[in-house]
Structures are given as C-alpha cells and as structure tokens.
Amino acid sequence: MKLVPLLSLASLTLFGGVCKADAPKEVTPTVNETTQTLEAGTPASSNVRGAEYPRVLPDLRVVFKIKLPNVQKVEFNLGKIYPATRSDDGYWSVTTNPQVPGFHYYWMVVDGVPVNDPSSETYFGYGKQTSGIEIPETGVDYYLPKDVPHGEVRQRWYFSKTTGAWRRAFVYTPPDYDTNRKTRYPVLYLQHGSGEDERGWSKQGKVEFIMDNLIAEGKAKPMLVVMEQGYAQRLGEADSPPQNFSVSAFDDVVVKDLIPMIDSTYRTLTDRDNRALAGLSMGGFQAFAIGLNHLETFASIGGFSGAGGGFRGEKFDPKTSHNGVMADTEAFNKKMRVIWLGIGTSEPKFLYDSVKRYHEALEQAGIKTVYYESPGTDHEWLTWRRSLHEFAPLLFTSTRKAK
C-alpha cells in the first residue's frame, strides 16, 4: 500500500500537536492586578515543587512572575505574546487573558531569547523541552488520580531491525496485571502528535489516570496501552530530519518490530479483534494509514484531530481510497469493530472541516463510524484526553460499535 503524507507544512508548523501560524503577532497589553488579587490565585499543578508562579486565577487568567533584575525585556508566549512589567525589586510579572481549561505549552522570551520558565515542569513539545501549564477544568476529574486501583506506565527499550537502532516504548499495564498472572490482555497502540514523542500521552495526556478511572468504573476493559515515538528511518536510508514523517518506515516498525516485541514480552491477546490503533493529529493519520494497510492486524482504528481524510481537499472514493479496502462496504463493516473520529469544535477550520467531511464521506459511503466533537477545545491536549475517554470504552467489547 502506498502511504502518502497527509499534511503540507509549507505554511503551517504542526508542533506538539498544536497547529499555529509561524509566529504569534498579536500582542496583548499587560493587565494590572492588585497584590490581593494575585494572592487569590492558585499555583498551577504543573509547577515544579514549591513554585508559587505561574498562578491560575478563579477566572482562569494566568499570572506569571519571575525575578530577573539584570535583563531589559521579558515576554511570556502562551499562544499570544504577553509583555511583562518590571517592578523596582527586579520582578517581572504579567496577567494573561482567561485560558481554556487543559494543558498548554508556553515559554519566556528574555531579551529576545526563548527560554523555559524554571518554575514550570518541562514537556517534550514543539520538538524540544518546553514549559507547560495545566489550567483546571471545574467539576471534571476523569484524568486526575483517584482512590482507585492504579496501573503502571513502564519503559521498554527494544532493538528495531527496521531502523537498526534502539527504540523506547511506554507501556501502560492495568491495575491487576501483576496479580492476575494467567490473564492475557488486549492492546491499544496509541500515538502522539508531531513535535511530541512517546512520553506525551503519559505526561501531557494523563493516560494512566484516564484508564485507571475508566477501568475502576467498569466503563473500559482492562487493556495494555503502548505508546511509541512516531518517527522512523529505515536502516541504510539517507539521513533525514530527527522527526521524520515517514509513515512507510513507521509502518514497518509497528508491524514488524513493536508488535512482536510487545506480544513476546507481555501477556497479550494476539488476534486482530484484540488490537486497536489510534493517535492524535499526526498520530491519527498514522493510525488510519497503518491500520487500514493491515486489516489482518487491527480491528479498531481511532483518529483524534487527524484521520484518513486529507487536509488538501481530496475526495473520498470507497472504491479507490486507502487502496480500495473499503470498496465492499458490507464486508468492511463486518470486519471492523470500531472506526472512530474526533475533533475539537474550536480547531483551525481546515482541520475541523477535514475530519468532519471525512466522517460524512464515510457515512455516505455506508461505512459505520463513531464521530465525536469536543466542545470549545482547539488542537490541544484537552481535546485528546476527552477523545481517549470516549474511545477507550468502545474497545474490545462483544459488540461492534458504530453510529
């Protein structure tokens, strides 16, 4: 099957799963705050231990504050550029506009140099380690730790014959994995977005808490979740960028290296009905490209803000698209357990339209899908946490899911 990259990155930079213009141009004026108002905020849960800033105010504005007495200019980039104001004691501070709940990357620009905030934990996004902030979502706890049985996220290094190099996977094992020694488990292979890596779903996505809580509530079957880096280059090929968008090479990594390693290392169910493949943004495209290329391996496929429909306006034809694997719609529907598509309602128009139109084209062709819209969220981790929360309960059940 010929695999063609989905995105043209000539005019857009797709980093950290976050699609942005080349550089923010809008400058938001500083908002003056009294000391009493600032103290009313709460240190972000994403701060390093003991750091008082950044703080999140009740209306979800963010207060940044840092002592840099010997610099001339400090800005904070949180989707927009917020210029900070210097006080006489050398502290720079600024209050942002209200933020959407969820996780957001940010960084400082100090005298023109982008740097991370030492008060924040760092996360791999935008192709580098960068600061991040968690904006709380009132009344929502499905991605927070609770007093329920907890699974584990384990690191597993393995050698890939495809790339001729060592690779690392993160593997979530459910709470009873080490106690029910005779039990074998289905597997969800879950991919990150461009500019991120195999750590993303655990650190930014909170996958272990989402799965722990769903399993404890009886809403999802206990399963393994395998998270690998979505970049690959075949051994002997010419050097390419470190984050190479080679779906063909990654296809071989997944099918020829990763799955055999997982099945030989962990207690898995190895038939196609007990394997699912999903991902966000770039990972969603990879899931459809690889999954539809290997129907003998996967029975469920999910795309979160990315899927099998092109962002360039290509028309879907079930007889020719995806090498014609959907040409016999009745046979395809019987073979697949879940075809799932999700998108945030506030995502860039071309992303929203591409996913929705792909869903509509599949439905018109008679392909059964499950479609989900995350209200009010952009191309960001809250969209993908919500997507996983909706997708995982549909997997590995006795009935096939479609709308």
Disulfide bonds with the S-S distance in Angstrom:
none
